[in-house]
Amino acid sequence: MEIEEILKHNKKVYDQLSSEYESRIQPNTKITNEILPRILRKFRSKNKDFLDMGCAVGLHMKMFENLGFKTTGVDISRKMINYAKKRNPGSKVILGDFLKIKFNKKFDFILSLAFIHLYPKKGVGKVFLKINSLLTSEGICVITTTKHSKGKEGFFKKRDYLSSPKRFRKKWTKAELLRELKNNFEILDYFEKRDLFKKNWMIFVLGKK
């Protein structure tokens, strides 16, 4: 299946899940607050232009806005975008495919939480190249995805959600993803976090190579 077909399918899924994402603001805020201090230790830029790839309901945009960042969010789901706009009325929120959007500036901090696994392995290199092109020289990118013992991709249910729809998902092993990232970035930090839903997350803090 081509990337455009995958994104079209996933768009419908995340429209369906938008209200459940909104209902999880409190636990997701707690998790982000636990990892933010370690991530921000690597941030050295004097500027604070922030891009959230797959911003969903705009939670992280608001958190970074509160830290003094000028925030921009992107998501393919219109219903997610509607929540993000309400939460971030003073920010730029863009509906569309990240790979097709033309940005008019570079960013000092790019956040990619639970985003890259929505692309097949053969297409993720394009995502990494675009991230790199959008980073300022001192900028950092944070990429997260769940950790798996075996790499595979296909259509899987989101079992921790009530509606449990199937969406396309690439399951990454640490070694597999690390090889891809090293082709495009300098690895500044790596750690793991187990969330409230018993999923193990890999968290990569990256700089321009």
C-alpha positions in Angstrom: 0.0 0.0 0.0 1.3 3.5 -0.9 1.9 6.2 1.7 -1.0 8.3 0.4 -3.4 5.4 0.8 -2.1 4.7 4.3 -2.5 8.3 5.4 -6.0 8.5 4.0 -7.0 5.4 6.0 -5.3 6.7 9.2 -7.0 10.1 8.8 -10.4 8.4 9.2 -9.1 6.5 12.2 -7.8 9.6 14.0 -11.0 11.5 13.2 -12.8 8.7 15.0 -10.4 8.8 18.0 -10.2 12.6 18.5 -12.7 12.7 21.4 -10.9 9.9 23.2 -7.6 11.8 22.7 -9.2 14.9 24.2 -10.4 12.8 27.2 -6.8 11.7 27.9 -5.4 15.2 28.4 -4.7 14.7 32.1 -2.6 11.5 32.0 -0.8 12.6 28.9 0.1 15.9 30.6 1.6 14.0 33.5 3.7 11.8 31.3 5.1 14.7 29.3 5.9 16.7 32.4 8.0 13.7 33.6 10.2 13.6 30.5 10.4 17.3 29.6 13.2 18.3 32.0 15.6 15.7 30.5 14.6 16.7 26.9 15.1 20.4 27.5 18.6 19.9 28.9 19.7 19.4 25.3 18.1 22.5 24.0 20.7 25.2 23.4 19.1 27.5 20.8 18.4 31.2 21.7 15.3 31.1 19.6 12.1 29.2 20.4 10.2 28.3 17.2 8.4 25.0 17.9 6.8 22.5 15.5 4.6 19.7 16.7 4.3 16.9 14.0 1.0 15.1 14.5 -0.1 17.6 17.1 -3.4 15.8 17.7 -5.6 17.8 20.1 -2.8 20.4 20.7 -1.8 19.4 24.2 2.0 19.6 23.7 1.6 22.9 21.7 0.0 24.4 24.7 2.6 23.0 27.1 5.5 24.5 25.0 3.7 27.8 24.5 3.6 28.0 28.3 7.4 27.6 28.3 7.8 30.6 26.0 7.9 28.9 22.6 6.2 30.1 19.4 4.2 27.1 18.4 3.1 25.5 15.1 1.1 22.3 14.9 0.4 19.9 12.0 -2.1 17.1 11.8 -3.9 15.1 9.1 -7.1 14.8 11.1 -9.6 17.6 10.8 -11.3 16.7 14.1 -7.9 16.7 15.9 -7.1 20.0 14.4 -10.4 21.5 15.6 -9.4 20.6 19.2 -5.9 21.9 18.7 -7.2 25.3 17.4 -9.5 25.7 20.4 -6.7 24.9 22.8 -4.1 27.1 21.0 -6.0 30.1 19.5 -2.9 32.2 19.1 -0.8 29.5 17.3 -0.6 28.4 13.8 -2.3 25.0 13.3 -2.1 23.4 9.8 -4.3 20.6 8.5 -2.5 18.3 6.0 0.2 15.8 5.3 3.5 16.8 6.9 5.5 15.7 3.8 3.4 17.9 1.5 3.2 21.1 3.6 5.6 23.9 2.6 6.9 25.7 5.6 8.2 29.2 5.4 10.7 29.0 8.2 12.9 26.6 10.2 12.3 25.4 13.7 14.5 25.3 16.8 12.5 22.4 18.4 10.6 19.8 16.5 8.4 17.3 18.4 7.4 14.0 16.8 5.5 12.0 19.4 4.0 8.8 18.2 4.2 10.0 14.6 6.9 8.1 12.6 5.3 4.7 13.2 2.3 5.9 11.0 4.6 5.6 8.0 6.0 2.4 6.4 9.7 1.7 6.8 10.3 2.4 3.1 8.8 5.9 3.5 10.2 7.1 6.9 13.5 8.2 5.3 11.5 11.0 3.6 10.1 12.1 6.9 13.6 12.2 8.5 15.0 14.2 5.6 12.3 16.8 5.9 12.7 17.1 9.6 16.5 17.7 9.1 15.8 20.3 6.5 13.4 22.2 8.9 15.8 22.2 11.9 17.9 25.2 12.6 21.6 24.6 13.1 21.3 24.4 16.9 17.8 22.9 16.8 16.8 19.6 18.3 14.1 17.0 17.4 12.5 14.6 19.7 11.2 11.4 18.2 9.2 8.8 20.1 7.6 5.5 19.3 6.9 2.3 21.2 9.6 -0.4 21.6 9.1 -3.8 20.1 11.2 -7.0 20.1 10.5 -7.7 16.4 10.0 -5.2 13.6 6.9 -5.5 11.5 4.2 -3.4 9.9 0.6 -3.6 9.0 -2.9 -2.8 10.2 -3.3 -3.2 14.0 -5.9 -2.2 16.5 -5.3 0.5 19.1 -6.2 -1.8 21.9 -5.9 0.8 24.6 -8.8 2.8 23.1 -12.5 2.0 23.5 -13.3 2.1 19.8 -10.2 0.0 19.0 -10.0 0.8 15.2 -7.3 -0.7 13.0 -4.8 1.8 11.6 -1.5 1.3 9.8 1.4 1.0 12.2 5.1 0.3 11.8 6.5 -1.5 14.9 10.1 -0.6 15.4 12.9 -2.3 17.3 15.5 -0.1 19.0 18.3 -1.4 16.8 16.3 -1.0 13.6 15.2 2.6 14.3 18.6 3.6 15.5 20.2 2.6 12.2 17.7 4.8 10.3 18.2 7.7 12.6 22.0 7.6 12.5 21.8 8.2 8.7 20.1 11.5 9.3 20.9 12.8 12.8 23.3 13.1 15.7 22.0 11.1 18.6 22.1 13.5 21.6 20.2 11.4 24.1 18.2 8.3 24.4 16.0 6.9 27.2 12.8 4.9 27.7 9.6 5.5 29.5 6.7 3.2 30.4 3.4 5.0 30.3 0.2 4.6 32.3 -1.2 2.2 29.7 1.8 -0.1 30.1 3.4 0.7 26.8 7.2 1.1 26.6 8.3 4.2 24.7 11.7 4.9 23.1 12.6 8.6 23.3 15.4 9.9 21.0 16.7 13.4 21.3 18.4 14.4 18.0 20.4 17.1 16.4 21.4 18.0 12.9 24.2 15.7 11.5 
